[in-house]
Amino acid sequence: NRIYQSLLQHKEKGQKSFAVLIDPDKVTVEKIDELTALAIEARVDYLLVGGSLVVTNRLDEVVQQIKKNCNIPVILFPGSPSQITPYADALLYLSLISGRNAELLIGQHVISAPFVKQSRLEIISTGYMVIDGGAPTTVSYISNAAPVPADKNEIAMCTAMAGEMLGMKLIYMDAGSGAKRPITESMIEKVAQIIEVPLVIGGGITDPEKAYRNCKAGADMIVIGNAIEKDASLIREMSAAIHSVPKVSRTI
Ligand code: 1GP
């Protein structure tokens, strides 16, 4: 579990990580080449590949092209069990703990378990929490489950705590891709304080200042997709902002 260990080490040192989310539906080979060149230059920590609704079957091809170009670890962020490829390094094994849709909590995992195991990917058990992003997002619609209301910090805290106690190795709070309103720093702070495992934050982050403030509030990893799809050069500024957060080592 090389990748998870690197996440834990970063967390211990108070070092923040930046992950660029690549939607396999939206990238051409040329775009992948552009993104990976920028990601290497800007020292992006991880590349996430996936999305709630992936319609093409180019996943293998996209991941292979990324791996050809760079050594940045590729972590799958699947919207469904069909989005798995052995060419990646790791898989966020997501259980939608903010929802009450049994299929996304455990049903699909049971169906795909033999296939996932065979893939030999590093499996990172992830408590996935969708937070209301101000308007319906693809994930809130597709998941057929109510997101956590944006101002209910207590619900987010209790959900994250429960996820951690159930053994999840990572908590990922997501306002949904392209969310109108990203997750508040106050919610991030409350959740970060109450859990020990790394905290990933994404959804609707468009400016480097917000990414920086999220890290200061306690996020360990920031995921950005949409804003980079619109302007790939943002990778540089985002990476600089996230990596400039003063390191505060963890005192246990
Ligand atoms: C979505 O958290 C990710 O699942 C990233 O969101 O595309 O809005 O950056 P954006």
Boltz pocket constraint, residues with backbone or C-beta under 6 A from the ligand:
constraints:
  - pocket:
      binder: B
      contacts: [[A, 21], [A, 173], [A, 174], [A, 175], [A, 176], [A, 177], [A, 178], [A, 179], [A, 201], [A, 202], [A, 203], [A, 204], [A, 205], [A, 223], [A, 224], [A, 225], [A, 226], [A, 227]]
      max_distance: 6.0
